[in-house]
Amino acid sequence: MPTLATTVDGLKLPNPFIIGSGPPGTNLNVIAKAFQEGWGGVIAKTVSLDASKVVNVTPRYGKLHSSDGKEIIGWENIELISDRPFKIWEDEFKKCKDMFPDRILIASIMEEYSKDRWVELVERSQACGVDAFELNFSCPHGLPERKMGAAMGQDPDILDEVVSWVMGVAKIPVWAKMTPNITHIEEPSRAALKAGATGIAAINTIRSVIGVNLDTLRPEPSVEGYTTPGGYSSRAVKPIALRMVMEVAQLIRKEFPGRSLSAIGGVETGNDAAEFILLGGDTVQVCTGVMKFGYEHVKVMCEQLLAFMEKHKFETIADFKGKSLDYFTTHADLVKRQTERKAAQKAAADAKKMVQADGEWTGNDFVRQSNDLAR
Ligand SMILES: Cc1cc2nc3c(=O)[nH]c(=O)nc-3n(C[C@H](O)[C@H](O)[C@H](O)COP(=O)(O)O)c2cc1C
């Protein structure tokens, strides 16, 4: 019987499904619900020291539906980080660890470009007993205007500096969460890992405009008639996330063996999770999927992932982590492999005097020539 239980960076998880930072981990009520429903871990909504600077608007979500209107394919948000005071969060982190001492609670943190502020945020959060940190270097909207979030994650030098500040005081694992809004995700990932981050989490949302209302001619989501580009998530982003997770996994394999990878982007099923693990994820995070299907959906995903493991006779997550990574190569290598295979096939056919083009049928050896072409 396979097991989903896994240990990553010393964190013992009953399964690899972690709530991704966002509305599903936005206060103690919902975090408790996640643990009760069986989530492997929870990454709380991103916190900062001064919530008074965080002012959200409504509407702040926009959805892309399938053409029959029945399915949500993509989801844009212009939501900021938590607008709840850090003092309340400190209290809730403590209460949460009292209520669920054995469950993994990860604080997602973000601050301005100031060593004192990052150090204070790390020290105060870890004093509350959280199990690990995720550093949000990746929010694509609102915060970059204050040189936070993706603005930091797009600058490897700043990233190196900020991760070093955090690693100087953190006593628990630290994952750096990457933005996909960059050409080569390996560059900021390498900077964070060089500075000592325990692992990488990828990806955050993709900068987007969800659509334009053809009645009002206003882009959406429309706030007082105006909008701002937001972050795209849900099923539509999975192929991009898989590619970026693969790239980070290759980097970790080559340059930072042993560091962890938390894969994120459009996960809704156990099979989605299996794909991300096959491409190097230790854990998978789900954010929009929880908003679409509810907390109880983790049970379905666990069953699906177990069924995949049973089918392939994998006993543990480690048995198949990164197993599909070996099958990525360059296009030139694909051409070489195909040319070699065709040449070998032709040589075999030549040796057997097999018909390879219609002009080669002789009439004398017709039955053998026909049989050779049958499977
Ligand atoms: C409404 C919403 C709010 C989010 N807020 C945060 C946040 O506060 N911090 C963060 O690191 N990521 C945030 N995210 C990004 C998610 O954690 C995740 O990286 C992204 O949505 C892709 O995963 P998904 O397709 O499973 O949602 C948010 C996503 C959504 C949809």
The ligand as an ORCA input file, in Angstrom:
! r2SCAN-3c Opt
* xyz 0 1
  C      -7.031     35.512     -4.990
  C      -5.576     35.122     -4.883
  C      -4.776     35.693     -3.900
  C      -3.436     35.338     -3.792
  N      -2.679     35.898     -2.790
  C      -1.388     35.509     -2.645
  C      -0.605     35.970     -1.558
  O      -1.061     36.721     -0.685
  N       0.689     35.568     -1.476
  C       1.247     34.715     -2.395
  O       2.428     34.362     -2.277
  N       0.510     34.232     -3.422
  C      -0.776     34.608     -3.560
  N      -1.530     34.079     -4.585
  C      -0.890     33.176     -5.571
  C      -1.111     31.690     -5.250
  O      -0.547     31.320     -4.014
  C      -0.511     30.785     -6.358
  O       0.876     30.999     -6.436
  C      -1.127     31.041     -7.728
  O      -2.481     31.406     -7.629
  C      -1.026     29.827     -8.667
  O      -1.598     28.659     -8.094
  P      -3.141     28.199     -8.325
  O      -3.338     28.064     -9.811
  O      -3.244     26.910     -7.567
  O      -3.992     29.280     -7.749
  C      -2.873     34.413     -4.695
  C      -3.696     33.827     -5.677
  C      -5.028     34.158     -5.772
  C      -5.874     33.500     -6.826
*
